[in-house]
Amino acid sequence: MATKHTLTFFFTFGLRETGVDVTYNYTPGRPARGPSYASGGEPADPPEVEFVKAVLTGAKLDKDLQERLDEWAEDLLQGDGYDDAVANAEDDS
C-alpha cells in the first residue's frame, strides 16, 4: 500500500540556498522469494517512489516555472534523491 511523504531538498540559486518541498507516494519493496516445488522463485521488487508535487519554499510560481520545478523534482526522485526519499519514507513508517 502506498503512503504519502514530503521531503525538503535544497539547492543553491545564485548566492542563496533554496528549499523545495517534494511530495511523493512510497510503496515498499518486496524481498526475493526462494525456489519451491511450485515455483523457480521470484526476484526482489525495489521500493517505488512516485512524484506528486513540488513546492518552492516561500514562493508562488507561474505555470511554466512550476512545470519546470515539477520536472526537476520528478527527475531528482528517480535519480540522486531516490535513496533519500526511500529512507525518509521508511523513517516515517
HUFENCOR-V275031 format. One line per field, one symbol per residue. ss: DSSP state (A for helix, B for strand, O for the rest). phi: phi as a letter, one per 20 degrees, with the letter a starting at -180 (. if undefined). Layout:
BEGIN
ss->???
phi->???
END
This chain:
BEGIN
ss->OOBBBBBBBBBBBOOBBBBBBBBBBBBOOBOOBOOOOOOOOBOOBOOBBBBBBBBBOOOOOOAAAAAAAAAAAAAAAAOOOAAAAAAAAAAAO
phi->.fceccceddbecmddedeceddbeccffcffdffcfebeocffdffdccfdaccfgmbddfgffffffffffffffecfegfffffffffff
END
